[in-house]
Structure formats: C-alpha cells, structure tokens
Amino acid sequence: MNRREFLKQSAVVSLAATAAHAAPAQASTTKKWNVLYVFSDQHRAASLPGEPFSQVEAPTLDRFRRQNLSMDCCISNYPLCVPHRAILMSGLYPNQSNVIGNESTLQPIVPGLGETFKKAGYHTGYVGKWHLYRGEDQFVPKGPYRFGFDDWHAWANTNKHYDGITFDQETGERKTLPGYQPTRMTDQAIEFLDSQKGQDKPWLLVVSWNPPHPPYNPPPEDRDRYGALKLTTRPNVRLPIPADHPAQAWPALQSFDTLHEAQQGYYGGITAIDKEFARLLKTLDDHGMTGNTIIVYTSDHGDLMGSHGHMAKQMPHEESCHVPFFLHHPEAKTPHASDALFASIDIYPTLCGLAGIAAPQHCSGRDFSAHMLGRHAFKESEMVFLMNNQGPPNRQEVNTPTYRGLRTKTHTYAVQLDGRWVLYDNIADPYQMKNLIADPKSTQLIEKFDAALIAWSKSTGDAFPYETALKSSSSYPGA
C-alpha cells in the first residue's frame, strides 16, 4: 500500500467506541517547547526503585519520577522492539503499518513524528537504536525513511554494547566508536544539545539506548553492585521450567542461579542508563533549557525475567507490556501520578499536544496532553489493545504465540490462535498467577472483551481469525 492509498483508506475507517479514539488536531500555540524524548529498550515498570521485589538502583530516574508526572498505567501495545518503534514514529498500529516483526521496514506512508515536528518549525535530531530500515545493521540514507529527522545518528547492531558501530550521517561510512555504547550515544545527544544553545528554533531530540536489553552486560562497576545482594524474584517466577515449555531454550531459565546472573546484568543496565539520563538532565540545566523543555523517559516494552516461565517480551503479562512513562513539562502540575490507561499508540499525538502543535489526523491513538497538564476534564480510555505475531523459525519470537488482547484498569485478556488464552484480575491477582479463562463466573466479562477485540480488529483492518480462535481454549501455557 502506498501513501496515497493509505490516506484514502484511512479517510473512511474510524475506530470503534471501545478502541482508542482518533487524535483530534490541536490548535497551534505561540509557545513552542523543546522536546527531549528518551527511551531505553526492555525496561519494565516493575524494575524501578521502590517497586515490590525490585532492588534496582536508579536514583536519577527515581527522583525524576517523584518530581514530575508518572503515567503509572503505560502499556506497550506490541511489546517488541520494531513494532513499538513503528507505532512511535507513525502513530499507527502495527497491523496498519504492516510492521509486525523485527524484520520489518517502516514504510513512509504517513507523516512521521519527525516530519510533523519539522513542519511545525522544529529542528529535529535522532540518536541511538533505530531498527526500522531493512534490518538493524543498515545505513538509512537521507530521505523519507528518516521520517523527518535532520540530525541523524542511528547505530548498527545495538545489541553489541561495546565498541559499537554508527554511520556518517551524510555518506553512510561505518564508524566504530570505542567504549560503552549508551555513553557514546549520550555524547552525541549532548553534542546536539550544545549545538542548540542560544538558537531561536525549538528542537525535538529522540534518544534511544539499547540496555537493559540483552546481552545484560553493563559496565563492571554497575553489574558488580548487585553481586553481593541476595536478589529477589517476583512470586510468578517458577523454576526450573518444564522440559517441553516453549521458552526452554533460554539459558537463564535453567535455575535460580542462572536467572540471578541475568538479573544482575539487567539491573546493572538500568543503573548504567540512569547515569546517562543524569548527564542529559545536567546538560539541559547547564544550558538553561530545563524550564523550556518537555522531557520524557520511557521504554519500548518490558522484560519477563523468568515470570510465567519466560524471558524477554512479547507476552500480554505485566512484566512484558507495562513500562515506565515519566514526563516533565514546564506547565504540568507536579509532582503527581496518573492511573489513566495510556499506551504506545497514544505517544505520537500526545507529544504533539504537549508541544502545542497539531497532531496528524491519521494517528490512531489519543492526545493525552490535556489530561497530563490538567487543563480540563478528560474521558479516560476504557481499555488498550495488545498484540503479537509469532516470528519465523530461529528467531526468539517463535517462542511466543500470535495473540490479540486487551488491558483494562482491572483485567488482562488475550486470545491465541487456537483459542481463548488468559484472563487475569489484576487487582485481586497482581502477579497474574490465577488464569480465570475457564471460570464460569468470567463468561459475561469474556464475551464483552471478545466483542471489543473484534470491533477493534475490524476498525483497524486486522486479519486475526476470531471466528476460529474463539471456539475453544488455548493449550499454550498461561501463567
């Protein structure tokens, strides 16, 4: 589908009442705030200071959270690297952009996030992991596949956390930069901020670090601080997993000792990026930019870290799809927390609204800026939608099923290809250890959720086969 065909189709497709409402265009304001959007890879909300069973040390993120706005129910619609990034950059669900796995390329069929800000008069920059163009290791030439970003520092093979590879943004020449990759990415981000000091034009800078994503190898000083601790695990971690479990291939799941080794590296990665986030905040302070800048910290998805017998992501469980989202806005009422359901699909239009610029009509999510700034009454979303597609053989995605699901304030529900899969009461069962899918008392709620999923799929052009999937209960392991 080309850009013209997509826009023509989008003009006649509206989201169902149970789905996220299309983002209304906001009138531009005189004030144009700078925007620093920082997201790490695989940082779950459960691994923050002060959360139950969390021993992570991240003083900068902890302070930033407590002093600003925390969206405490931020959900990744498709908890996988590339689909989430496509949602962020396009404002479309993966089934609308056809980015349904880590091998996909995001096609420029709609104005991207950078394009929208650039059109509004912003200087735009991108630093770090991109992963939206012909695989992770490819140089993205100038043009539409940069989605409106002027200052371009995308990296290759970002799972290599040391001596990483980046490109000359003009010629594509590969360059190896020695040292810890997030530190060198932050160096580039600081160079961008330095270049904007004293400039009249507002700017948008997106920074994307790979840790705490595997290989869980932070700098030794950050890993070692957890070496002497008796690390705790969440109650839903049960090891060893059965020999026939789909996630058996993960070495970390062989025992609690192997899991704790991974956990030590995971926590260390969070501590390491916490230091890099502190460097960015200090640079803004030093340049007198903090009072004129919207600052976001979030992540693309979480990490199960042994919960429900899985590592990594792509599952509908909280450890996989519940992520941090912290916001500093010069006009926000702070500090405070919101329990409103907020999802990946809402980020693009919300950033536009926060910056005072018009969100494109094609965006499938909602603009939460009025809610975040406390400007007027806001009707919260009743539910947000979840999805995953099983990947090809020899990829980690093959260990996770194709499913469609939803998350409300109280429940998580998901349907797998061979039947209804999981239903959790997240209030009574916060660690999702009791699957209610076969409970006769759940019938009415399941029927309501089925109807919502079918309506959402029809409104977004999703091809998930509900007619066959809803005839039975899935045999795939749940909790």
FENBEL-V716529 format. One record per run of one state. SS is the DSSP state (A for helix, B for strand, O for the rest). FROM is the first residue (numbers start at 1). TO is the last residue. If there is no record, write none. Layout:
SS,FROM,TO + SS,FROM,TO
//
This chain:
O,1,2 + A,3,10 + O,11,33 + B,34,41 + O,42,43 + B,44,44 + O,45,58 + A,59,67 + O,68,68 + B,69,75 + O,76,80 + A,81,90 + O,91,93 + A,94,97 + O,98,112 + A,113,119 + O,120,122 + B,123,129 + O,130,143 + A,144,146 + O,147,150 + B,151,156 + O,157,161 + B,162,167 + O,168,173 + B,174,180 + A,181,196 + O,197,202 + B,203,212 + O,213,219 + A,220,224 + O,225,236 + B,237,237 + O,238,250 + A,251,253 + O,254,255 + A,256,286 + O,287,289 + A,290,292 + B,293,299 + O,300,306 + B,307,307 + O,308,317 + A,318,321 + B,322,323 + O,324,324 + B,325,328 + O,329,335 + B,336,343 + A,344,355 + O,356,368 + A,369,373 + O,374,383 + B,384,388 + O,389,395 + A,396,399 + O,400,402 + B,403,407 + O,408,410 + B,411,416 + O,417,418 + B,419,425 + O,426,439 + A,440,460 + O,461,465 + A,466,469 + O,470,472 + B,473,473 + O,474,479
//
